[in-house]
Amino acid sequence: FVFKIQANMDPKHRDRVAFLRVCSGQYKKGMKLHQTRTGKAVTIANAVTFMAAEREQAEVAWPGDILGLHNHGTIQIGDTFTEGENIQFTGIPYFAPELFRRVRLKDPLKMKALLKGLQQLSEEGATQLFRPLENNDLILGAVGVLQFDVVVHRLKGEYNVDCRYEPVQVHTARWVYCDDEKKLAEFKRKAAQNLALDGAGGLTYIATTRVNLDLTIERWPEIRFHATREHR
């Protein structure tokens, strides 16, 4: 299963690498595997192993070994690869961030690069990107202040993007689920000003205060508000 994603490991090539741990069986170069999240068959012909800064093509790997897979946005943390079995590892959650900032771009012409950078960095799991349904804000969530500084530094160095942060009135975020499609549609319509999509497209309620969240939960008993979300 994939436990880590790292963007720009080789700055010259802007590559993204997904780190996969072999849990059972044997990997052989060129074998075809089943990606359970997408249901697609994937041929793994270019997996690599790492030794310090060196990379080598992996011909074979055994349980406990870690492989690097070149990722073009199709692999996520928590993805499981099998030889056909429909197995999915669970217990690899995102946690609701505790701190939030609005991202402001210094050069409007760099918006495409900013979006790419924020999306790719959020895929690593240290920060989370939220895009409100009713405006064009870019809200970054993290569990520590240092993570915001790291993002600014990496955006500048790896994506050539200068940005700054502004305070934003967000207390917390909750992922939204409902088994009743009509009730969910009603909730999305009436609470749209507080709804956003996370980096993976998950519907999220952005609460401005704790009281706001508590009242919303009370008013919408059919809606489930989760403080964690499984990687999917």
Secondary structure, 3 states (H helix, E strand, C coil): CEEEEEECCCCCCCCEEEEEECCCCCEECCEEEEECCCCEEEEECCCEEEECCEEEECCEECCCCEEEEECCCCCCCCCCEECCCCCCCCCCEEECCCEEEEEEECCHHHHHHHHHHHHHHHHCCCCEEEEECCCCCCEEEECCHHHHHHHHHHHHHHHCCCEEEECCCCCEEEEEECCCHHHHHHHHHHCHHHEEEECCCCEEEEECCHHHHHHHHHHCCCCEEECEEECC
